[in-house]
Amino acid sequence: MKKTTLFAVLIIFSVTTFAQSTKIVAHRGAWKNTKVPQNSIAALKHAIDQKVWGTEFDVVLAKDDVLVVNHDNDYQGTDIANNDYATLSQKKLSNGEKLPTAEEYMREGLKQKKTKMIFEIKPSLLGKERSKEAAELAYKLVKDLKGLKQTVFISFSYDACLHLKKLDKKVRVQFLGSNKSPSDLYKDGFNEMDFNYNVFKNNPSYIPEAKKHKMKVNVWTVNKEEEMRYFIDQKVEYITTDEPELLKKILKK
């Protein structure tokens, strides 16, 4: 009886330890070591093949209300906010892919259920209201594709984040900016946070403060082994990185 009890305890401890381990988010997909363009469908597929917990991608709202996957507010010299998708898509990515829409990207990502889609809504250059429109269109797109449970929305626009929470209290939302403390976010109804690694290192009270509020912590963009080990030791839930292969190797040791 004692042996059985001890075995059960060890199993529970093992499962709990695994569940609490830091998880990997591939920043703009797995692109750096696979030699494919950032935010491409190819980078998305590589991230999924690597079985990372999540893969992040950036989305900008075009003039015709099409959400396009691109990090910057311009695509190969063309302003996204003031041009339509037909114009933008005339130029290919470096691997020959066309500029993906968020719908195309999500449809590909939702073909599987293990890797989360970390959907970054870029603030619009046209102002707060347009950023909120981008958030609403993003939410509707993911909801229509039945992908809300597999998606985490992130943004530097606090207005967009608040709008998402207003649309759906259950949706997962993380603010990327540095002008809010964990307590500020908690008071506004957030139970997750997502700051640059320098913000956490310059504010050592933030991670304990977040844990006090039982908030999940993601840190970006962590590419050096020393920094990865630091945040693993801090027991953050997620690390976003351009080096998912390196982080996976460290976590396995």
N, C-alpha and C positions, 0 to 999 in steps of 0.2 A: 504493500500500500504506500509506504514511504517513497519507494523508488518511482512509483507511478506519479505521485504528487510532485516529486522533484522534477521529473521529466516534463510534466505539464507546465510547471513554472518556467523551466528553461525555454520551452517552446514559446510561451507568452512573452518572455523577455526578449527572445530573438526577433519575434514579429514586431514588438513595440520599438526595438532599437532600429530595425529596418525602416519602419514607418516614419521615424523621426529623423532619419538621415537627410542631409542636404540634397536637394534635387537639382538637376541641370536644365537650364533654359538656353537653347542655342540662339544667339543674337543674330537676327536677320537670316536664320537658317544656318546650316552647316556649310559654310562657303570658303573660309580661309584656307583650310587644309585640303579641301576637295577641288579647289581651283575653279569654282563656278561663281557667277555673279551673286552679290548680296540680294536678298529678297526675291530671288528667282524661284520658279517651280522646282528647278533642279536642286537648289539649296534646301528647299522644304523637304524634298524626297530624301536627301542625304541625312537630314536631321531625324526624320522618321526612321530611316534604316538604322541609325545609331541608337535608337530606342531611348532618346532623351525624354525627360519628363514633359518639356514644353519647347516650342519653337516660336520665336518672336518675329513679327513682320510689321512694317510701317505702312500706313495707309493715308493717302492725301485725297481730298475731295476735289474733283475736277469741275469745270464750269457747268457741265451738263448733268451734274449730280451723280456721276460715276465715281465710285471709290476705286482708286488705283493704288497698286502696291509699289511704293517708292519711298526712299528715306527723305530726300530733300523736297523742298517746295517747287523745284524745277526738275525737269527730266531732260537730260542732255541739252540744256540750254533753253528749254521751253517751259514757261511758267505754267504750272498745272492748274492753279486756281482760276486762271483767266483763259483757259483753252479747253476744248472738248476732247473726249477720249479718242475720237477718230483722228484728230490731229496728232495727239501724243503717241498713239500706237503706230505711227508711220515709221518710227525709229525702233530698231531691234535692240535687245540686250546683247552683250558681248558674246554670248554663247548661241546667238541666233533666235532665242525665244522672243516672242512679242511681249510688250509691257503687260504684266498680268493685272487683271482687275481683282478686287477683293473677293468677288463672287467666285471667280475661277480658282483663286488661291484657297478659299475656304472649301470649295467642293473637293479639291484634291486632298486637302488635309483631313477632311471628314470621312474619307474612304476608310480610315482606320480609327480606332477608339482609344489608343494608349497614349499618344503624344498630344498634349494640350496645345491649342492655338492661342498664342499670346498676341492679341490684336491691338497694335498701337495706333491710336487716332491722332494724327498730327494736327496741331492748332492751325487754323486757317489764317492766311495772311489778310483775309478780308474781314477779320474781326471775330468777336465772341459769338455772335449769333450764328455765323457760318460754321464755327467750330461745334456749336450745339446741334446744328443741322447735320453735320458729319457724324456726330455721335448717334443721333436718332436713326439716320440711314444705316449706320453700322449695326446698331441693335436690331433693326427690322430685318436686315439681311441675314444675320446669324440666327435670329428666331425663325425666320421662314425656312432656313436650311436645317432647322432642328438641331442646332449646334451650341446652344447656350451652355449646356452642362460641360461642354468640352472647351469652352472659351473663357479667357480672362482678358478683359479690356484694360488697357493702360493708356495714359495720356499726360502730356505736360499742361494741358488745358484743364484747370480746376473746374471751370464752367462745364466743360464736356463731361468730366467725371461726375459732378453733381447731377447733371441732366440724366446720365445713365442710371444713377441711383433712384432718381425720381421716376424714371420709366419702369424700373423693376428693382425692388429692394433686394431681391435674391441674386441679382447678377453680380459677378465678381469684377471688381474695379480697383485699380491701383493708380495712385497719383505719382507722377515721376518728378515733380518739382521739388525744390529744396526749401521753400518758404513756409512749410507747415511742419509742426512737430508731430510726433505720434499721438499726443493727447489732442491736438487740434483735429487731426484726422478722425480720431475715435469719436470726438464730440459731434462731428458732422456725419457720423454713421458708417465710417469705413472700418473694416476689420482686417485690412491688409495694407501694406505700404511697400514702396518700391523706389529706393533712392540710389543715387550714385555712390560708389564705395567711399569716395572722399568725404561725402556728407556724414556717413556713419563714423568714419575715422576721426573727423573733426568734432563730432558730437557723440562721444563715447556713452552718453546716457541714453541715446535713442533706442538701441536694441533692448536693454533692460526695461525701458519705458514701454516699448511695444509689447514685450512679453507680459508685462504687468496687465496690459489691457487684452491679453490673449490674441494679439494681432499677428498674422503671418507676415514674414519679412522676406522681401526679395532685394538683392543688391546687384547693381549693374555698374559698368561692364568690366568684369574682373578677368584679366587675361594672364596675370603673372602667378606662378606657383606660390610664392610667398603670400600674396594677397588671398589666394584661394584658401590656403591653409588657415589664415587668420580668421576668415569668415566661417569656415567649417568649424573651427574651435568655438566661435561665437554661437554656433548652433542655429544659424539662419536657415529658414526653410528652403530657399531657392537662391541660386547664383546664376546670373545671366552672363554669358561669356562668348567671345569669338573663338575660344579654344575648348569646345566641348570634349574633344578627344583627350586633352591634357587633364581636364577636371575629372573625367571618368576614370582615368588611370590613377589619380590621387585618391579618389573616393574608394577605389577597390583595394588599396593598400591597407 
